[in-house]
Amino acid sequence: MKSSSSSLENFTVWNSLITKGDLSLIQTMIEKGDLSYRDSLGQFELSPLHLAVWHNQPEICKFLISGKISPNIDEPFSGKTPLHIAAYFGHLEVAKTLTTLGAKLDGRKSVDILGCHPLHYAALGEQEKMIFFFLGLCHLTGPLGSQTKFSGKTVSCIGNILDILIKKRNLALCDLISAAEGISIVETDPRRESALYVGYYNENPWTPFHSAAVLGERKIVEMLLRRFPHAYCLSKEFAHLFDYSPGEVALIEGHVEIAHLLGETRTVTSYRKTFNHLSTIQNATSYSKDLLKAIEEKDFTLLDKLIAKHGKEILYQGNFYEPLDNAGISPSFYCNSNNLNAFSVVARLFCIPFAQWLKEKNIEIAPQEFLERDQKETVFFNWSMLDIHPYATQFFEKTTEEINSLSS
């Protein structure tokens, strides 16, 4: 939503006063009615408290909360609270102020639209001190023995904190978090009703081993194997509980050496012959087979030609499906009942370079696409698109650009 001229003026005034830390003038202008605690600022309708956190002003945060702005107020686009902002930028004093004054660590107000706690954004911002601040809070025990319901292993739509740090390719922090959190950070229960249950409430067939393998991050894979050689996702005994093993996703992306490290003995060619390819629906558009081929083979020259001729709208059309096996059921435990579009194909074929192609072509994906993935696709798709994600990295980048433009 674009700001009106009056709201833009308010945004400019708030931003100037908060940047200067001019608390007395803020108070005066609120008392005169020139500014309001209820002002919505910028394209994402931030509260003044969000802006004070953005600029790392703890005293102004205290004043605004005393003026009845809830420390848990969320902006309407992605549902981020001020604590999410503090976490991403590593504003530790502000985070301590917010938690002291009632910012929630649990419950609906503690997560945004992606199911991310502030801890996830501390990882996205690669903020080591902030990560350990939250990890310390989640291990605290309350007066009745209660503990927070989030931890380092908590999975959001963009994975857990180790998945996020792997996507950032931050080996040092990955190693540090792995040592601090132990094996729970890489374990998952992909089928809660199965014989495998390790108590982590994570019904997700994707683990940090998969994240490192699909990216081709050998050093991170070696670190994970050194720390967690007996992880369930590496065991043949439990292989049937995962859609794909870490070794298999490495093969899909052509990372042969990493696949071998993970115990996979097949070649890329032999595995791809057995890999479940998607198909076009009966009444698919004429260019659908070429679009499927372009994604399968990572042929971005062909993809460029298709977009130039037919427009980016072809990425949204549901022209694909997942073939049934001999028993007449989908080979995926979770299957989208609707026809699949190109984004589903990208997710199901683990096409890592697709996000970079989108970024180079300046193609923005409609935000709802990130929320409409089924459970087989959700974590990989949102995680693989982190650098261009409208509810994650782009939220911070676009707001920073908007704030910078106010003083230009």
Buried (B, 14 or more C-beta within 10 A) or exposed (E): EEBEEEBBEBBBBBBEBBBEBBBEBBBEBBEEEEBEBEBBBBBBBBBBBBBBBBBBBBEBBBBBBEBEBBBBBBBEBBBBBBBBBBBBBBBBEBBBBBBEEEBBBBEEBBBBBBBBBBBBBBBBBBBBEBBBBBBEBBEEEEEEEEEBEBBBBBBBBBBBBBBBBBBBEBBEBBBBBBEEBEBBBBBBBBBEEEEBEEEBEBBBBBBBBBBBBBBBBBEBBBBBBEBBEEBBBBBEEBBEBBBBBBBBBBBBBEBBEBBBBBEBEBEBEEBBEEEBBBBBEEEBBEBBBBBBEBBBEBBBEBBBBBBEEBEBEBBEBBBBBBEEEEEEEBEBBBBBEEBBBBBBBBBBBBBBEBBEBBEEEEEEBEBEBBEBBBBBBBBBBBBBBBBBBBBBBBBBEBBEEBBEEBEE
